[in-house]
Amino acid sequence: MNIPPGIREGVKLRLRNQGRYGDLLIRISIAPHPRFKVDGADLKTEVPLTPPQAVLGASVGLQLIDGHATLRIPPGTQPGRKFRLTGKGLKKPGGDRGDLYAVAKVVVPQPPSPKEKELYEKLNKLS
């Protein structure tokens, strides 16, 4: 059986004469993905950033559903900022694709190393 691209949660597929007494009806249920959340044809994911990457800016690798991309993080990126990657979401029934929204998540080292702690204390004095 071929599942058509762009199929959505709750759609019913009919398989003619495949059931015990006639047609077999299958309702599509999409399992949660560990990295992506589905919103129609759009996908949402988190981009983990270190504090220096968020403050200074960086280019970070981003896993897509069918490949990789490089995301440019501008200096001063705040946690929760959304980056839109047009056409990198799920396929739509018409052939187009939805978008991928990458949300910045600043990850603090746990626990910070002694050198990191020293540098953060110096930075705190400057702030």
C-alpha positions as CSV (number, residue, x, y, z in Angstrom):
1,M,0.0,0.0,0.0
2,N,1.3,3.4,-0.9
3,I,0.6,6.3,1.5
4,P,0.2,9.5,-0.5
5,P,2.5,12.4,0.3
6,G,0.9,15.1,2.4
7,I,-1.6,12.8,4.1
8,R,-2.8,14.2,7.4
9,E,-3.8,12.9,10.8
10,G,-7.3,11.4,10.9
11,V,-7.7,10.8,7.1
12,K,-9.3,7.5,6.2
13,L,-8.0,5.3,3.4
14,R,-10.2,2.7,1.8
15,L,-8.5,-0.6,0.5
16,R,-11.1,-2.2,-1.8
17,N,-11.7,-5.9,-1.1
18,Q,-8.8,-6.1,1.4
19,G,-10.9,-6.6,4.5
20,R,-12.4,-9.8,5.8
21,Y,-15.9,-9.0,4.4
22,G,-15.1,-6.4,1.8
23,D,-13.3,-3.1,2.0
24,L,-10.7,-2.3,4.7
25,L,-10.8,1.2,6.2
26,I,-7.6,2.6,7.7
27,R,-7.5,5.8,9.7
28,I,-4.1,7.6,9.6
29,S,-2.5,8.3,12.9
30,I,0.9,10.1,13.0
31,A,3.3,9.1,15.8
32,P,5.1,11.9,17.6
33,H,8.6,12.6,16.3
34,P,11.4,13.2,18.9
35,R,12.7,16.3,17.0
36,F,9.8,17.8,15.0
37,K,6.2,18.9,15.9
38,V,3.7,18.9,13.1
39,D,1.3,21.8,12.5
40,G,-0.5,21.1,9.3
41,A,2.2,21.1,6.6
42,D,4.6,23.1,8.9
43,L,7.1,21.7,11.2
44,K,8.5,23.1,14.4
45,T,11.8,22.2,16.0
46,E,14.2,23.7,18.6
47,V,17.8,24.9,17.9
48,P,20.0,24.5,20.9
49,L,22.5,27.3,21.3
50,T,25.3,27.9,23.7
51,P,25.3,31.3,25.4
52,P,28.3,32.5,23.3
53,Q,26.4,31.5,20.1
54,A,23.3,33.4,21.1
55,V,25.4,36.5,22.1
56,L,27.9,36.6,19.3
57,G,26.0,34.9,16.5
58,A,27.0,31.7,14.7
59,S,26.2,29.3,11.9
60,V,24.7,26.1,13.2
61,G,23.8,22.9,11.5
62,L,20.1,22.0,11.4
63,Q,18.6,18.6,10.7
64,L,15.7,18.7,8.3
65,I,13.3,15.8,7.6
66,D,15.2,15.1,4.3
67,G,18.6,16.6,4.8
68,H,20.6,19.3,6.5
69,A,20.7,23.1,6.4
70,T,22.9,25.7,7.9
71,L,21.1,28.4,10.0
72,R,22.7,31.8,10.5
73,I,22.1,32.9,14.1
74,P,22.5,36.7,14.3
75,P,24.3,38.3,17.3
76,G,22.0,39.0,20.3
77,T,19.5,36.2,19.5
78,Q,17.1,35.8,22.4
79,P,15.7,32.4,23.6
80,G,12.4,31.7,21.8
81,R,13.2,33.6,18.6
82,K,11.7,31.8,15.6
83,F,13.6,31.3,12.3
84,R,11.5,30.4,9.3
85,L,12.9,28.0,6.6
86,T,10.5,28.3,3.7
87,G,9.6,25.1,1.9
88,K,11.4,22.8,4.4
89,G,8.2,21.4,6.0
90,L,6.0,18.5,5.0
91,K,4.7,18.0,1.5
92,K,1.2,19.3,0.8
93,P,-1.3,17.4,-1.4
94,G,-0.7,19.9,-4.2
95,G,3.0,19.3,-4.3
96,D,4.2,22.4,-2.4
97,R,5.8,22.1,1.0
98,G,5.1,23.8,4.3
99,D,7.7,25.7,6.3
100,L,10.1,24.7,9.1
101,Y,10.1,26.9,12.1
102,A,13.3,26.6,14.2
103,V,13.0,28.1,17.7
104,A,16.2,29.2,19.5
105,K,16.8,27.5,22.9
106,V,19.8,28.7,24.9
107,V,21.4,25.8,26.7
108,V,23.6,26.6,29.7
109,P,26.4,24.2,30.6
110,Q,25.6,22.0,33.6
111,P,27.6,22.3,35.6
112,P,29.9,25.0,34.2
113,S,33.6,24.1,34.3
114,P,35.8,26.1,36.6
115,K,37.2,28.0,33.6
116,E,33.7,28.8,32.3
117,K,32.6,29.9,35.7
118,E,35.6,32.2,35.9
119,L,34.9,33.7,32.5
120,Y,31.2,34.2,33.3
121,E,32.1,36.0,36.6
122,K,34.4,38.3,34.6
123,L,31.6,38.9,32.1
124,N,29.1,39.6,34.9
125,K,31.4,42.3,36.3
126,L,31.5,44.0,32.9
127,S,27.7,43.9,32.5
